[in-house]
Each structure stands twice: as C-alpha cells, then as structure tokens.
C-alpha cells in the first residue's frame, strides 16, 4: 500500500475510533485537517490528463439537472419519462456510456436533464469513470439521486463518493470569512455562540499553512465545515432523493424504504407514477420564478414568461436577454410584487419577484 494510502487509512481509523467530545475536539480536528490535506495531495497526484469522450456538456436552458445513481437504477428510463429524449434502455449494468442530455419543458422553463453512467464505490477516486461523472455533477444546478427500491443501502455509498468529490449535498457554504494577512498571527471573531475552541480553529488553520489571518465566523459550525471553508473548493448543490422502480415493492415495504433513506419521492418511470410530482419538485428545487416582459408602449406578454432564478436582479434579466442590454440600459419600470406602485422606475440592481412585469428601456 502506497505511503499516502497508509497514512490516510491510519487517520480514518483514528477518527472512527475516537469518541467526539470537548476534550477530544482539538485532536479530532487536527486528524481531520491532516486527512483533508493528504486526500488533496493524493487526488492531485492521481489526476489524469487528456480529453474525456462524452463528458464535455454545454449547459443550456434555465437549469441543469444530473441523474446520479448506481448502474441499472433506472436513469435512462427516467430521462425518457421526463423528456422526449430516447436514451438506450437495458436491464444490465453500464448501459449509458456517455452523457446523454434531454430537455424537460415545464411551466415555460427549459430544464436540461443529464443522464450519466452509473457510479460505484470508489467513483471519486476514478473507478468506473466516476471521477468524470462527478466532475459533470459539479457543473449541475440540481442532482436527482436515484435509489432502486431493492437497494436503499446504496444511498450511503453515493453520499460518501459525492463528499469525497468535494460536493456538499443540500448544504450552503457556512458564513465564515478567512482573510490572510502578512503578520500578527490568527485573530478570530465570533458573532454567534462558539461551537469550536479558538485554539482548535487556529491549529487547524496552521495545518493548512495559514499562520496569519483575520477570521470572522457568523454561524455555528463544526470541524468539517471549518475545513471546507479553509479549502474553499466545495460545490454546494441542492438534491432530490428518489426511490425508483417503486412498483416492485408493496406499499408497506416502500414506505419503510422511503423513511429509511428520508427520500423526497418514490417514482416508477415505467408506469409513469410520480413523474408529475417530480417535475414540480424539480422546478421548485431549481429555485426558479417567472417574470413577464413588456415592451415600452405595448401590452405585457402575460402568456409566456421569462424564467429566471429567484433573487435575480434586472441586470441578470438583461444579461439573459442579450449581451448588449446591460451596456445600453437606461432604466426599467416594474409592476408587481417587487414594486410599491405600478410602473415604478428602477435601475439594474433592483431584485425582482415572481410575477413581476418588467419593462426595460434602452438608449
């Protein structure tokens, strides 16, 4: 066993066999920091170069959704149920050898769905094209994690592989700011009740060769979250957990599987069960909203809205409509939930709300 792997295994065993409490927090924190650094080194040494046939996927539409699961979990069948894409279907492993895109049209949103090869244990380290699949996942806006009804235990393995690929499912980056400085050591400011000892925070930072920094922690965090913020290379991705092939289990057994995995939904693409609910949930988890456009001097188009992410500004809409709209922007008028009165005048930084009517004026 190579030196890196031996040390990684040793640290993993130490962490696994250590009982976490206030007295052991510092030691476990250092173990985890050392483990993260070793894994990063191992990963950088193990990366291969060269093009990956079928894995370069251009994002299109209003959102990109990746279907993730073990081989033969039903990804291709689900893709066909959600879109008009005809992905090859077969009752054997590794039917899908490339990324196959499909398009889901829902509530005027054009949502790109990506069917990728199934992943297996060891995917994050490159087994079974796993590294390529997980790299595509990093560019997605939402993941659908598929678990076959008879194999709910695969969920734990998938989560481990996804985590090892620096992807954090259904999390947002903690509000932690780390600003490196030239001198004066490490200064830590908490705006909430401390969840970590300051000495632990300092020593973990030093493990990453950070000896001088101003650190502001604005929410309760654990050691793993602190390390994520230090490395600052994580992808935070919303996900929907699906039980597939629900028709092969009785209602009682299916309910137990759903509860065990805390799944969001059970579906049968073959029988078209749960597909309608999945489309709605996908739209919601992509955090999309509708804005109606109005040309100056004309009636608003209330038939077909522009789909954009919630929290978008007028500038975001301009960027989506045309590359020159921001440069030529003069002002905008908004009628709807984000305005205090009809046709209120706004500039580029105004945040829009679902159902707004937007009139853009250009020079």
N, C-alpha and C positions, 0 to 999 in steps of 0.2 A: 504493500500500500504506500503510495507517494507520501512525502512528508506533510504536505498540505492536508491531505485527507486524514492522516493520523491525528494531526492537531485538531482538525475540525471535529472528528469523532470524539476526541477526548473532551473538548469543550462542550459539545452537545450532551455528553454523558454527565458532566459536572452540573450543567444547568438542569437537566432532567432529574437528577438525584438530589438537588438542593431544595430544601423547603424554604419558600419565599416568606420573609417577614422583615421587620425593620432592621433586625440585626444582620440579616444576610443580604439585604437590598444592595449594599455597596459592592460586595463580592460578585453577586449575580450580574449586576450592572456591568462590571468590568469584563466578566466572562462573555456577556452578550456583545459588548463592543469589540472585543478581540475576535469573536466568531464572525461578526459582520465584516470586519476588515479582511479576515482570512478568506471568506467566501468571495469578497470583491476581487481579491488578488487571484484566486483560483479561476474565477469567471473570466477575468481579463486575459489570463494566460490560455484559457481553453477556447476562446472565441476563434471561430474560423472565418476566413475571408472568402470573397467571391460571390457572384450573384446567386440568388435563391430562386429557382424557376417557380413561377406561380405565386410568389409571396409579395410581390410589389403591387399593392392595391391602392388605386387613387380614390380618395374619399369623394363621394358625390352626395347630392341631396341635402336634406335637413338634419340628418343624423346617421351615424354608422353603428350597427349592432352586430356583434360577433356571437356565433353559436359555438359554445365550448362544452366539450364533454368527452367521455371515453369513446373509443370506436364502437360503431353499431348501436349508438344510443338513440338514433333517430333524427340526427341533424338534417340530413338531406330531405327526409320526408317532411320535416317541419318547415324547411325552406320552401318546399313546393306548396305547402298549405298556406304559408304566409304571403307568397309571391307567385308570379306566373313563371318563375324560373324552373326549368326541368333538370334538377340535379340527379345524377345517376344514383339509383337506389339498389342496394343489395344486402342480403342478410348475412354479410360476412365482414370481417374487420378491414379497416383502411380502404373502404370504397372510395372515399374522397381523397385524392392525391394532391390536389391543388386548391387554392382559394377560389370558391365559386360564388360570385355576387348575384344577388337578386334584389328586386325593388318592391317594397311594400308601400302602396298608396293608401293613406289613411287620414281622414279629416283634412284633406288637401296637403298633407305632409308627404314628402317623398323620402322614405327611410331605406337606406342601404342595409341589406342583410348579408352577412358574410358566412358562408359555410366553409369551415376549415377542417383539415384532418383531425381525427380524434387524438387526444393526448393520453399518455400513460404515466405511471410512476417513473420519475426521473426525467420528465419532459423539460424542466427548467435547466437541466444540465446537458440537454441536447438529444435525449433518447427519443426515437420515433418522430423526428422533425419537430419536437416540442419547442425548441428554442425559437424556431421560425414562427410557429403558430402563436406563441406568447408575445413575440415582437409585433405581430399584426394586432393582437389584443391591446397593446399599449396605445395604438392609434385609434381605437374604437371609442365611441361615446357611451356605450352600454354593452354589457355582456349578458347573454342568456346562458345560464349554467344548466345543462341538461343532465338529469339523473334518471337512468332507467328504473322503472318501478321495482324490479327484482334486485337492483344493486345500489341501494341508497348509501352503502359504505364508501362508494367512490367519491362522495362529496368531500370527505376529509382529505383524501389524496389530492383532489383538484385544488382545494384551498391551499394546501401545502405547496404545490407546484407554482400556483399563481403568486403566492407570497415570496417564494424563492426567486421569482422573476421580477421582483420589485413592484408588484401591483398590489394595491390595497383595495379590497372589495368593500363597497358600501361604507367607506370612510371618507372624511375630508381631512386635509392637512391641518394638524394642530396649529394654533396661533402661537408660534414660537419664532422669535426673530434672533438670529445669531449674526452679529456684525464683528468681523475680525478687526482687531486693532494692532497697532505697532508695538505697544508696550502696556504696562500697568496690570498685567495678569487678566484673570477672568472675573468679570463683575456680573452678578446675577440679580435680576429684579423680577419678583413675582407679583402679579396683580390679583391672584387668587390664592386660596389656602395651599400651602406647599404639599405636593404629593411625593416629592423626592428630596433627599438631603442635598444641600448645596455642594458638599464635598463630593458626593456621588456624581452630580452633574459635572463638576469641574474635572474629576478624574476620567470620566467618560469622554469629555471633550479632549483632554490631553492624550487619550488613547488614539484619537484621530489627528494628532499633531496640532491641535489648536490650543495654544498656551496663552494667547491674549485675545479677549473678545468681550463685547457687551452683549449680554443675553437677556432678553425680555420674554417671560413666559406668562401668557394671558389666559391659560386654561389648564385644567388638571390633566396631567399626562403621566404615562408610565415610562419605563426604561426603553421599551421597544419604540414608542413614539418619539422619544428624545433622539434615539439613534437614527430613526427615519428622517428627522428634521436636520440632523447634522449631515447625513449623507446627501439629503436633498435631491434624490434621483428617483423618487417613487411616483408611480402613476396612481391617482385616486379615481376609481372607476365605479359607478353605480352598477348593480347587477340584479337580475331576476333569477331566482332558482325555480326550475321547472321539473316536475316529475313527468317523464314521458311514458308512453305506452300504458296509460292508466287502465285501459280496457283489459289488461291481463290479470288484474287483481280484483278481489272482491272489495266492496265499499269499506268494510271494516279494516282490512289489511292496508288499503290505500290510505285511509285516514291515519293509521299508525305511522306509515312511511312519511306522510306529509308533516306530522307532528315531530317525528324524529329528526328530520332534516330542516325543519322550520321553512319548508318550501312556500313560495308565493302562490303557486298554481300547479294543478295537475292537468295534463292535456293528453289527447290522443289524436295525433295528426292524421292517422289512418282513418279514424271515424269522425274527424272534424270537431272533436269535443274540446271545448276550452279555447279554441282558436280566436273567437271573437273577443273573449275576455283578455287574451294575451295581447292582441293588437291594441286594445285600450290601455292596458298596463304599460306596454312599451312606449306609447305616446306620452303617458304621464311621467314615466321614469326618465325619459329624454328631456323632460322639463321644457316642453315646447308650448308656445302660445300663438294666437292668431292676431295679426294686425291688418286692418283694411286700408287699402291705399286709395287716395283721392287726388286726381289731377286738378290744379287750380282752374276754377271756372266750370268744372264739371261735377257730376254726381259721383259719390264714392262707389267703388266696386264692392258691394256687400255680398256678392256671390262667391268669389274665390279669394280668400285671404292670403296674405303673405305669412308663411310660417317661420318663426324665429324663436330663439331660446329665451326663456323668461329672464327678466333682468336686463334685456337688451336696451341699448340707447338708440336715439335717432341716428347717431353715427354708425352703429352696427347695421342698421337697415340700409343706409346709404352705401356702405361697403358691400352689402349683399346684392344690391340692385345694379350698381355699375362702378367700375374702378375710378371714374372721374367725379362721382357725385359729391364726395367729401370736399374736393378741391373747388367745385363750383357751387357749393352750398351757400345759400343766402340766409334763410330761416325756414322754420316749419310751423304749421298750425296743427293742433291736436284737439280732437273732440272725443271724449270718452272717459274711462275710469282714471287715467293719469292726469286729466286736466280739471281745473277748477270751474271752467265755463267753456262753452262751445268755441271752437276755433282759437283756442289760446295759443299765443305765439311762444315758441321755444327755440333753443339752439341745439347744437349737436349732442351735448352731454345729458339731455333730458332722458330719464328712464321711462320706457313705455310699459303699459299694462295690457293684459289680454282684452281684446275687444276694442282697443283704441282705433280711431280713424286718423290716419296720418296724411297730411298734405305737405309735400316738400316743394320749396321754392328755390330755384337755382338762378345764378347770374347768367 
